[in-house]
Amino acid sequence: MQNQPKIVHYGELRPCKTAFIDAHTAGSDQKENFTIIGAGVSESRDQHVHIKETPGFNIGAAGQPPKCRNSLHSHHTAEVFFVAKGRWRFFWGRWGKAGEVILEEGDIFNIPTGIFRGFENIGDDYGMIMAILGGDDPGGVVWAPQVIEEAGKYGLILGENGSLYDSKKGEKLPDSVSPMPLLSEQQLKAFPEPTTADVLPNHVARFWDMMALSDNQPAKVIGENALLRDKPGFEVDFLSRNSISATPYQTPRHEILMPVKGHWQIEWDGGETVLNTGDCCAIPPGLEHSVQPSMTGYAAMYRIRNTDDPAGKTWQPN
């Protein structure tokens, strides 16, 4: 990243409707995928990347109309979601029945690495969730076998190279590329099936709890000594109106600012901008800047910084 912030406003986001293998599957065919920082895990050659340089993690988003769902999948590194708009149900397990949680606007979910997970918009309007994926390269998506089988009925084939091919468009696998094999029953045994009671205490933080905790200082949400104790290669703080002063500061880390409520004024030498929900601002290391709410009313923001911890599976504290 260069010596000036890189900013992607919500209105500039460019969606991809063919990002994943379930893009044509009934119930999932209206979802939109956004890659804001880093290439993420999209399987489509049509996916637009807004900021290619990564700070040790990726930032993306999913937008979906009501009743639209994202199919069961797993990742190799951390996947963290916070709700920017709407009401969402997250579910997990081999068949999506091991557990579930409902998230409201501002809530955050650090999904345990290595489990199959899916999510759906259960609100009444178009919803948006923002995502953090661990690592400069988080690897590809691991799909539950039934997702790949169902996609085949709609003409989509996933190659071992991680790219999608749409037979309805006349596309076919190159001779040198084999189809992505289905996970065997033996391989599937390696994917945990935690219950809701197992997951909620250590992986979910609620917006209003974080508002209370951030009254005088930033609330540490994800980190070694945070609400959700984890070391996924990044840390997450929650800022509200009284969390941060107008005094300029700098950090040797990459810093990503993502509002969830209100309007935020960001200033630096030679520039300024106002961020709203759905916007993303990447501050490079060493750049002095200030962060302040610019209007009255509720104001809340997630701040993500890279750490020296390797991007890997969810860390379990002793």
Buried (B, 14 or more C-beta within 10 A) or exposed (E): BEEBBBBBBBEEBEBBBBBBBBBBBEBBEBBBBBBBBBBBBBBBEEBBBBBEEBBBBBBBBBBBBBEBBBBBBBBBBBBBBBBBBBBBBBBBBBEBEBBBBEBEBBBBBBBBBBBBBBBBBBBEEBBBBBBBBBBBBBBBBBBBBBBBEBBBEBEBBBBEBBBBBBEEEEBEBEEEBEEBEBBEEEEEEEBBBBEEEBBEEBBBBBBEBBBEBBEEEBBBBBBEEBBBBBBBBBBBBBBBBEBBEEEEEBBEBBBBBBBBBBBBBBBBEEEEBEBBBBBBBBBBBEBEBBBBBBEEEBBBBBBBBBBEBBBBBBBEEE
